[in-house]
Amino acid sequence: MNAALDRMMDFDLSEEQRLVRKTVREFAESEILPHIEMYEREERYPTELVEKLPALGLMGPMIPEEYGGSFSDVLTYGVICEELARVDWVVASVVSVANSLCAGSILKFGTDEQKQRYLPGIAAGEIICSACLTEPRGGTDLGNMETTAKKVEGGYLLNGTKVFISHAEHAGLFFIVASIDRSKKHKGVTAFIADPREMKGMTIGKFPMRTLKRDNLAEVHFEDCFIPDEAVLGDAGRGFPILGNALDMGRFSVAARCVGQSQRAIDLAAPYAMEREAFGQPIGEFQLVQNKLADMVARTEQSRLLVYRLARMKDAGLERCSLESSLAKLKSSQAATQNALDGMAVFGGYSVTAEYEIGRLLMEAKALEFGEGTSDLHQKMVAEFALGIRSL
Ligand SMILES: Cc1cc2nc3c(=O)[nH]c(=O)nc-3n(C[C@H](O)[C@H](O)[C@H](O)COP(=O)(O)OP(=O)(O)OC[C@H]3O[C@@H](n4cnc5c(N)ncnc54)[C@H](O)[C@@H]3O)c2cc1C
């Protein structure tokens, strides 16, 4: 790393937050990073790396201590997501899905029994979480979901299919959204949490991917799959605000992960630019290469500031920050994609060889532009706030 860039990164952090960054970075660089290429080559989900997280309290930064978590402020959680994503996006995704989408929803909307049942296991790394939201005919228009939950004695029968589901094969908790009445659109949406190992009528299939294969994305089918009344999170038909709340925090952690990925592109491209020579000098001395590095640093800092500001707002008690979450997610995921592209330009043809990591960042960053709301959706939301069509 580079002392000048480090100073910008840490300008607003407390001593304790700096220490968390240092600790997570050292852990991530020594315990995770050296193994990623092997998992990538073998297209294998990094279970063994995820198992290292609980020892440092990294599985439960948003889970209170009474449930075994290492509860911290939102900014510290963002720094953790950033540092983990700097070395590996799958490991960072495990933490972010567990804390932002699942534990956060259970803490806010769950019963005491649901909290006791799931939160200690999540914090201990014994329960991996998976969010089943997207469907084959659309992920953006979630209010129009086709998966149904029909009320029967003692519970509900789920029918439908979810696609692109991260961590599903490894999960001990599914956060599912389904409609109890499709004619009511978003007012029929209901949120459920359940242990997939107890769900008869649920099957998990492979979701074929061209890249990002070690993510192990899955298709989840529900066919007359019974889940008990106790699996409802909050109230039936009141799942849409729960989803909105989960996605607000989810967008924060995805944005923080994008900052880590943007930073990684700089960390890789800058030393390469000083090593690689052309026309008798390091390519880093060519102004066109310098322009790319300067843009990469500026983009990363802009997105980091948006993410940290959002964290500060959440730490100040504002739970829903839709405008700021959309803006942070939009700009930081676009920055991560553009940094991967600029970083690849610095590496030239070597960027697409197996020898260098930089090319891998591109697909990961682009995928982060889709997850938890596409760039188009966030652009639309930001514009609607500006136009007064949408209000706080
Ligand atoms: C690697 C990866 C991991 C994922 N993990 C999960 C997961 O764990 N759980 C889960 O549920 N989902 C997951 N997803 C799915 C992701 O959330 C969806 O891909 C995303 O929500 C978009 O849905 P879609 O792909 O169906 O696109 P669509 O909704 O079909 O949209 C297609 C295009 O139309 C545009 N569009 C749609 N509506 C509008 C509009 N109103 N205005 C302007 N443009 C619009 C979109 O921006 C997009 O460009 C994952 C995706 C990826 C790539």
The ligand as an SDF file (V2000), in Angstrom:
LIG
                    3D

 53 58  0  0  0  0  0  0  0  0999 V2000
  -23.3200  -12.4710   -9.3760 C   0  0  0  0  0  0  0  0  0  0  0  0
  -24.7290  -12.2170   -9.0050 C   0  0  0  0  0  0  0  0  0  0  0  0
  -25.1930  -12.5980   -7.7510 C   0  0  0  0  0  0  0  0  0  0  0  0
  -26.5430  -12.4270   -7.4240 C   0  0  0  0  0  0  0  0  0  0  0  0
  -26.9880  -12.8630   -6.1950 N   0  0  0  0  0  0  0  0  0  0  0  0
  -28.3110  -12.7920   -5.9260 C   0  0  0  0  0  0  0  0  0  0  0  0
  -28.8400  -13.3430   -4.7050 C   0  0  0  0  0  0  0  0  0  0  0  0
  -28.0930  -13.8470   -3.8610 O   0  0  0  0  0  0  0  0  0  0  0  0
  -30.1740  -13.2960   -4.4870 N   0  0  0  0  0  0  0  0  0  0  0  0
  -31.0370  -12.7430   -5.3840 C   0  0  0  0  0  0  0  0  0  0  0  0
  -32.2220  -12.7460   -5.1290 O   0  0  0  0  0  0  0  0  0  0  0  0
  -30.5690  -12.2110   -6.5520 N   0  0  0  0  0  0  0  0  0  0  0  0
  -29.2420  -12.2220   -6.8390 C   0  0  0  0  0  0  0  0  0  0  0  0
  -28.7640  -11.6940   -8.0190 N   0  0  0  0  0  0  0  0  0  0  0  0
  -29.7060  -11.1620   -8.9890 C   0  0  0  0  0  0  0  0  0  0  0  0
  -29.7110   -9.6400   -9.1090 C   0  0  0  0  0  0  0  0  0  0  0  0
  -30.2170   -9.0750   -7.9310 O   0  0  0  0  0  0  0  0  0  0  0  0
  -30.5380   -9.3120  -10.3600 C   0  0  0  0  0  0  0  0  0  0  0  0
  -29.7610   -9.6860  -11.4780 O   0  0  0  0  0  0  0  0  0  0  0  0
  -30.9130   -7.8400  -10.4100 C   0  0  0  0  0  0  0  0  0  0  0  0
  -31.8370   -7.5200   -9.4090 O   0  0  0  0  0  0  0  0  0  0  0  0
  -31.5390   -7.4620  -11.7660 C   0  0  0  0  0  0  0  0  0  0  0  0
  -32.5800   -8.3290  -12.1100 O   0  0  0  0  0  0  0  0  0  0  0  0
  -32.5520   -9.0460  -13.5480 P   0  0  0  0  0  0  0  0  0  0  0  0
  -31.1950   -9.5810  -13.7890 O   0  0  0  0  0  0  0  0  0  0  0  0
  -33.6990   -9.9650  -13.5890 O   0  0  0  0  0  0  0  0  0  0  0  0
  -32.7650   -7.8680  -14.5770 O   0  0  0  0  0  0  0  0  0  0  0  0
  -34.1730   -7.2470  -15.0700 P   0  0  0  0  0  0  0  0  0  0  0  0
  -34.9720   -6.8260  -13.9200 O   0  0  0  0  0  0  0  0  0  0  0  0
  -34.7580   -8.1690  -16.0640 O   0  0  0  0  0  0  0  0  0  0  0  0
  -33.6300   -5.9610  -15.8290 O   0  0  0  0  0  0  0  0  0  0  0  0
  -32.9970   -6.0560  -17.1190 C   0  0  0  0  0  0  0  0  0  0  0  0
  -32.5250   -4.6620  -17.5410 C   0  0  0  0  0  0  0  0  0  0  0  0
  -33.6330   -3.7540  -17.5610 O   0  0  0  0  0  0  0  0  0  0  0  0
  -33.3650   -2.6230  -16.7650 C   0  0  0  0  0  0  0  0  0  0  0  0
  -34.5860   -2.1550  -16.1050 N   0  0  0  0  0  0  0  0  0  0  0  0
  -35.5110   -2.9090  -15.4420 C   0  0  0  0  0  0  0  0  0  0  0  0
  -36.4530   -2.1010  -14.9220 N   0  0  0  0  0  0  0  0  0  0  0  0
  -36.1060   -0.8270  -15.2180 C   0  0  0  0  0  0  0  0  0  0  0  0
  -36.6710    0.4610  -14.9590 C   0  0  0  0  0  0  0  0  0  0  0  0
  -37.7980    0.5960  -14.2480 N   0  0  0  0  0  0  0  0  0  0  0  0
  -36.0300    1.5430  -15.4240 N   0  0  0  0  0  0  0  0  0  0  0  0
  -34.8920    1.4230  -16.1430 C   0  0  0  0  0  0  0  0  0  0  0  0
  -34.2990    0.2450  -16.4170 N   0  0  0  0  0  0  0  0  0  0  0  0
  -34.8940   -0.8620  -15.9650 C   0  0  0  0  0  0  0  0  0  0  0  0
  -32.3590   -3.1150  -15.7200 C   0  0  0  0  0  0  0  0  0  0  0  0
  -31.5900   -2.0540  -15.2190 O   0  0  0  0  0  0  0  0  0  0  0  0
  -31.5210   -4.0800  -16.5410 C   0  0  0  0  0  0  0  0  0  0  0  0
  -30.5350   -3.3470  -17.2460 O   0  0  0  0  0  0  0  0  0  0  0  0
  -27.4220  -11.8280   -8.3580 C   0  0  0  0  0  0  0  0  0  0  0  0
  -26.9420  -11.4200   -9.6070 C   0  0  0  0  0  0  0  0  0  0  0  0
  -25.6230  -11.6140   -9.9290 C   0  0  0  0  0  0  0  0  0  0  0  0
  -25.1490  -11.1780  -11.2900 C   0  0  0  0  0  0  0  0  0  0  0  0
  1  2  1  0
  2  3  1  0
  2 52  2  0
  3  4  2  0
  4  5  1  0
  4 50  1  0
  5  6  2  0
  6  7  1  0
  6 13  1  0
  7  8  2  0
  7  9  1  0
  9 10  1  0
 10 11  2  0
 10 12  1  0
 12 13  2  0
 13 14  1  0
 14 15  1  0
 14 50  1  0
 15 16  1  0
 16 17  1  0
 16 18  1  0
 18 19  1  0
 18 20  1  0
 20 21  1  0
 20 22  1  0
 22 23  1  0
 23 24  1  0
 24 25  2  0
 24 26  1  0
 24 27  1  0
 27 28  1  0
 28 29  2  0
 28 30  1  0
 28 31  1  0
 31 32  1  0
 32 33  1  0
 33 34  1  0
 33 48  1  0
 34 35  1  0
 35 36  1  0
 35 46  1  0
 36 37  1  0
 36 45  1  0
 37 38  2  0
 38 39  1  0
 39 40  1  0
 39 45  2  0
 40 41  1  0
 40 42  2  0
 42 43  1  0
 43 44  2  0
 44 45  1  0
 46 47  1  0
 46 48  1  0
 48 49  1  0
 50 51  2  0
 51 52  1  0
 52 53  1  0
M  END
$$$$
